[in-house]
Every structure is written in structure tokens, then in C-alpha cells.
Amino acid sequence: MNFLVTGGAGFIGSAVCRLLARDPSNNVVNLDKLTYAGNLASLREIDSLPNHRFVQGDICEADSVLELLRTGNIGAVIHLAAESHVDRSIDGPAAFIETNVVGTFRLLEAALEYWRELPHAAREGFRFHHVSTDEVFGDLPFDSGVFTEETPYAPSSPYAASKAASDHLIRAWHRTYGLPVVLSNSSNNYGPYHYPEKLIPLVILNALEEHDLPVYGSGENVRDWLFVEDHARALALVATRGAPGESYNIGGRSERTNLQVVEGVCNILDRRRPRASGASYRELIRFVADRPGHDRRYAIDPSKIERDLGWEPQETFETGLERTIGWYLENEWWWRPIRAQVGPVGRLGGSPDRGRGRESPVARPPSALGG
């Protein structure tokens, strides 16, 4: 099948491109603007494959996207390009509206025109897969409830609101114009090639460099965690087998508090890369003031995708975390140049799965750890 993946040089996008390009029957056009979190190094293992083509471009340029759809004879779009860092959205929401809302609208314009040109059989098989987040649903009590596909939207942050808006656009283009769309909303991802400002890689790298591990509040906020390669498999299934107009929640059934995540990283590093002093990395944990509008808990019910498409995660949180830490220990070549820019506990902000954004990051104050 011929795929267009937007944001394919980012964290989740590159995982999807690596998965799809390993199958020689697929052809992958990878569109990414290559702002700060887009990294061609994440595509190194597939960059020489004949069925993977990287294009540096902007999802807001509808004419250019339309040309890619036509020349690539695209059968499925997997739309991952997005601004996705909550702290950044609080500091500067305009970029999130531009990318996540306007960018999705422009992409829909191009996809609709392309789809209308297709012969009947190709129109029937075409899919526009919009990849979203569990954050559009707001938050849950600590002790009850899960997000399902029917959960009402109640976004808390500018990031979540921009993703909710783009979800609504996707559904509207299906209902109004008949564009065959599918949606997915996933829980927090983690794994190899994760941008170093995000919780798990930031904990790993701060710990290795003996820097503080600042945790928001008391660290009791809860997230459901999903290994990125499990998510990539789910996205490929939704894009190729999902029913038009349907949405699918994708979760790892792995709820953990932020403090449990940080302590889990410390425990593995204590075993695999002990500190010279012999002390535990847990001694580096520091609790700091909570961030505004910090959602209490996210929990995804993935029953629908398990039942309808036969997907289930292959990694538990423990095995996935072990693999992730092992990858960071063994691949300094990838993260060291980024780390030199981001710094130990500071952040330049950003999104792990994006195709459009600011050209030049600006240094910002230290960031605490917590999803």
C-alpha cells in the first residue's frame, strides 16, 4: 500500500515509518517540516530503502500536499504532524492553533480534492487516519473511570483543545463530504527515539548526568503508558482496516503515577548503570510546584481496537521500560547532540510527533517531570 505519513521524522511518526517501510510491499512518503523535534537520524535504518521517500515540507501548504498525494498514488494518509508538548502550549498557544487546527484543515482540503479525483475502487479503499490523544477527554478521578470512544471531550490545556478541534474537523469532513476518515486517541507513548524533553527520556538522561529529577507536585498524577512500537502497529491497523467514520482508543493498560515512572527508571538504572557513589538514583528526585491545569489521571479502554482489529500490546510497561533504557544507554550518538541543545533539566519545549512549528527554539526555564 502507498502511505503518506505526516510528521514522520518525529517520535511516533518515525516509528510508524520504520514499521511500514520494513514491508517491501509498502511505499512510504514521509512529510515533515524538520523543526526542532523532527530528526532525520531517527530514520537512519530506513533512509536508504527504495520504498521510503522523505520530503521536507509543511502540512499548511495544501497545494504541495495535494501534489504528493497525486504523485505518490496514496491509498492512506496517517496524520501525525502536531505540536504536542503541554508546557509549550501553555507558554505559547498560537503555534498549536496554527499547526494542529489550521494545518489539519489544510491537509483535509488537499485530501478531499485528491479523494474526489480517484476512480471508484480507489475511493472506496482510501483512508485518512487522524492520530489524536487521550488528553482531549480531560481528566479522570484518581480512583475510577476510563476513557472510551464515547467519552465527551473536555480538554484542559491549549494543546488538548487544539487536538480536540482537529478531531472535530476530521469528523465534520466525514459527515459533510463523505471523506473516509478514521481516528485514534492514544495514551502516553514512550520508547526509543523519544525527544529528550519528555518525561521518560529526560529522567534517564538527567539521572545519567547526575542532575536533579524534578517531579510536579507530589508525583501522584496518573498516566496510561504505551510502548511506541505497539502504538505504531495499532496505527497501521487502523489506517488499513479501520471502518470509515470510526474512532479507536489505543492504550497499554499500564497506569502508573508519575512518581512510579520516575522511580521505575531509577531502579533499572541502579541495576544497569550504578552510580559511582553507590547511592540510588532515587536520591536525585526533587518535588516542585505543579503546573497550571495539570490533569489528574488518564486511563484508556482499548477494548474496541482489541475486539474489532485484533490488536494488543506486545510489551508490558516493565519490559518496554527496560527496552527503552537499554536503547538510550546504547545510542548516545542519537541523543547527545539534542541533549547539548535542550540541557539537563531545562527544555526548549516541543513535540515528539510533529511536522510543523517554530524554526528556532528559544531557551526556556527549567521544566519539571510529569505527563
Beta strands, then each sheet from edge to edge (+ up, - down):
strand 1: 2-6
strand 2: 27-32
strand 3: 52-56
strand 4: 76-79
strand 5: 127-133
strand 6: 181-186
strand 7: 188-190
strand 8: 213-216
strand 9: 222-227
strand 10: 247-250
strand 11: 255-257
strand 12: 285-288
sheet 1: 3+ 2+ 1+ 4+ 5+ 6+ 10+
sheet 2: 7+ 9+ 11-
sheet 3: 8+ 12+
end
